Amino acid sequence: MVSRVLVPMDGSEMSERALEYAAEVYPEAEFTVLHVVGEPSPLWGKAAGVAIADDIDAAAREHAGPIFERAEAIVDDAEGDIALSTEVALGHPVRAIINRAEDYDTVVIGSHGGTIAERLFVGNVAEKVFRRSPVPVVVVR
């Protein structure tokens, strides 16, 4: 039985479909919506990294706000009494998802993002998560 589901969301239609699918298939499960924000690159230089470091967590949370609001709306529209928590991670999406996956029974991820660039990048993320995850992965189109 699946009782804990990780749903990475990037704000794309496919990530929303993934959450809708998960809510339909696992209505009794606890859900965590994970949004991954890239962190400043070391190539920016030490001074830039220090200047941004104080506000990066708050900025990441603010960036994720609309995505989490949409996730809450999707869960509210679903049947059942779904428990939803949200989490922001900094870093590379594949690593962030894989690092959290072992705490869940399954990962439900959208197949790709909305724009052509997002399709290439997020499709690559979905494929890598599928290949490397320690738990089963459902890829939703």
Sequence and secondary structure as in RCSB ss.txt:
>XXXX:A:sequence
MVSRVLVPMDGSEMSERALEYAAEVYPEAEFTVLHVVGEPSPLWGKAAGVAIADDIDAAAREHAGPIFERAEAIV
DDAEGDIALSTEVALGHPVRAIINRAEDYDTVVIGSHGGTIAERLFVGNVAEKVFRRSPVPVVVVR
>XXXX:A:secstr
   EEEEE  SSHHHHHHHHHHHHH TTSEEEEEEEE    GGG HHHHHHHHHHHHHHHHHHHHHHHHHHHHHH
HHSSS  EEEEEEEES HHHHHHHHHTTSSEEEEES  SSHHHHHHHHHHHHHHHHH SS EEEE 
